[in-house]
Amino acid sequence: MSQEIAGVAQRILIAVRNTIMLLDQLPTGQRAEIAAIDWSVLPSDEGKRLRALGVDEGASVTIRHRGIFFGRDPIALSIGRMTVAIRRVHARAITLRPLEAVPADLPEAAE
């Protein structure tokens, strides 16, 4: 019985580590992969700008800085060798998964 409880606890711990989160919830300095973007929340011109800057599904991102004003706007994130500033409202439209949750054998995870 105790081994079953330990196994359940281990699975819960792994699930918590692999939890999908929004970009505005990502801790500063932690890397994650963009899992999905709700483009319907963003105006089309801003969506085009973000895509042109490399903000798209599969991209690896890291938050470098958060603004000091109310709402912690803007958020500076690294994508590749660039640092891009986005609004927090835009960050809430971006769903992430920690890089540990990405299977290593998938070609998209090799970046």
C-alpha positions in Angstrom: 0.0 0.0 0.0 2.8 2.5 0.9 4.5 1.8 -2.4 1.3 2.6 -4.3 1.1 5.9 -2.4 4.7 6.7 -3.2 4.1 5.9 -6.9 1.0 8.1 -7.0 3.0 10.9 -5.3 5.8 10.6 -7.8 3.3 10.8 -10.7 1.7 13.9 -9.2 5.1 15.5 -8.8 6.0 14.8 -12.4 2.6 16.2 -13.6 3.2 19.4 -11.5 6.6 19.9 -13.0 5.2 19.4 -16.5 2.2 21.7 -16.0 1.4 24.0 -18.8 1.4 27.7 -17.8 0.9 31.1 -19.4 3.9 33.2 -20.4 3.2 35.9 -17.8 3.5 33.1 -15.1 6.9 31.9 -16.2 9.6 32.7 -13.5 12.4 35.0 -14.6 15.3 33.1 -16.1 13.5 29.8 -16.7 13.3 28.4 -20.2 10.1 27.1 -21.7 8.7 26.2 -25.1 5.7 27.9 -26.6 3.0 25.3 -26.8 0.1 27.4 -28.2 -0.9 31.0 -28.9 -4.5 32.2 -28.8 -4.2 34.4 -31.9 -7.9 35.4 -31.5 -7.1 37.4 -28.4 -4.4 39.5 -30.3 -5.2 42.2 -32.9 -4.0 40.9 -36.3 -1.3 43.5 -36.8 0.2 42.7 -33.4 0.0 39.0 -34.1 1.9 39.5 -37.4 4.6 41.5 -35.5 5.0 38.7 -32.9 5.3 36.1 -35.6 7.9 38.2 -37.4 9.9 38.4 -34.2 9.8 34.6 -33.8 7.1 34.3 -31.2 5.3 31.2 -32.5 4.6 27.6 -31.5 7.7 25.6 -30.8 9.9 28.5 -30.0 12.0 28.4 -26.8 11.6 31.5 -24.6 13.1 32.9 -21.4 11.8 35.9 -19.4 14.8 38.2 -18.8 13.1 41.2 -17.1 9.7 42.4 -16.0 8.6 46.1 -15.9 8.6 48.0 -12.6 5.2 49.7 -13.2 1.8 48.4 -12.1 1.0 45.2 -13.8 4.7 44.5 -14.3 4.6 45.7 -18.0 6.4 45.2 -20.3 7.9 41.7 -20.2 11.3 41.3 -21.9 11.8 37.8 -23.2 14.6 36.1 -25.1 13.9 34.2 -28.2 17.0 32.8 -29.8 19.5 35.7 -29.7 16.9 38.4 -29.6 15.3 40.2 -26.7 11.7 41.1 -27.4 9.4 43.3 -25.2 5.7 42.4 -25.1 2.8 43.5 -23.1 1.5 41.3 -20.3 -1.9 41.0 -22.0 -0.1 39.5 -25.0 1.8 37.1 -22.7 -1.5 35.8 -21.3 -2.4 34.6 -24.8 0.8 32.4 -24.9 0.7 29.0 -23.4 4.0 27.3 -22.4 5.4 24.0 -21.3 8.7 23.6 -19.4 11.4 22.3 -21.6 11.8 19.2 -19.3 8.2 18.3 -20.5 9.3 18.2 -24.2 10.2 14.7 -25.3 13.9 14.6 -26.4 13.2 12.3 -29.4 10.9 14.7 -31.2 12.6 16.7 -34.0 10.9 20.0 -32.8 12.5 19.7 -29.4 16.1 19.6 -30.9 16.5 23.3 -31.0 
